[in-house]
């Protein structure tokens, strides 16, 4: 068996959703606690963790090309761990296809990385795609240093089984983290530097505490933390938008006026084939109630074009929905058949050229909607959370309450909340003037 010296440096590369970004941050903290340091920029790391995403076809294949790129000229490679959703979905197959990989660890088992590294150093290759009883959160080190805006995973997994999605298979059933653990972790995040916390979950609004209270209760309690200025949450499902959560947008000042509520398509037959278990009308009625509670709210969504069987007319319905809602921002994708999902074997797979054309038209409509929303904000005064320095001297970048990127010039610092007037709008960002 090939022995390897214990790693002194690491690099965690995360792909995909914010949940993966959060897991990547936690894995880095875990490795740091083992005395392993982040590899300096541009330098090779002794240990590389590829924290993978399984949502799109190319994503899985990309893992193997990333692994290939880690091989050195002399045929050796750093210690390689494959984590995340491709690890969960493909497990042993990765070991068979990629001999240079020492560890394969699923999203629910990465708290066991230190033990796996000890095995790998001894030359033993390990796969752990367990969904263990003990939750990783109880085994992970406390948060030490975070940026002004931090993620807090409150819920994992999904019970919705949309016919195109692998998440229920790679992340498991919906699990809500305990209320007290979340309040404790939120306090630690604020102590570690966070001014804004984004509550994360595949279906974050399905979170329930031990007394079946909803996300609005957690938001209300976190809003009482004095140094915490802003609260956000993502990703939600229309069917879990409770009256309580909608009212929280009216009543909790620290809850930002931004709602990411995926819909995926604008036609009921397609939504049914996707097993979204809501209609276009029920989705629009939720948005009406949310807008009644918080009239200036920014809405965001997810769309898939080219779902099997989607006709030209059904795609036109999606464009009509975009027109009707007036999204502030949106994510849009071409349908990608995922192994093991019902939609992958459905009739009427849409040709790639048709998908390309539809995606282009949809993104044209979404960009116009986003620009219109930004233009509508010009002249507004709002707070901006400073996240980083801009390109020019004295220039800073941050986010408005509506999650718009804003750049402005001022004597400021990362983590400051500054008052600006939005003076000019672009498609993806706005410029602001500091209000003394
Ligand atoms: S709600 Fe649907 S799309 Fe979202 S994670 Fe669950 S199965 Fe996937």
Boltz pocket constraint, residues with backbone or C-beta under 6 A from the ligand:
constraints:
  - pocket:
      binder: B
      contacts: [[A, 158], [A, 159], [A, 160], [A, 161], [A, 162], [A, 165], [A, 166], [A, 167], [A, 168], [A, 202], [A, 203], [A, 237]]
      max_distance: 6.0
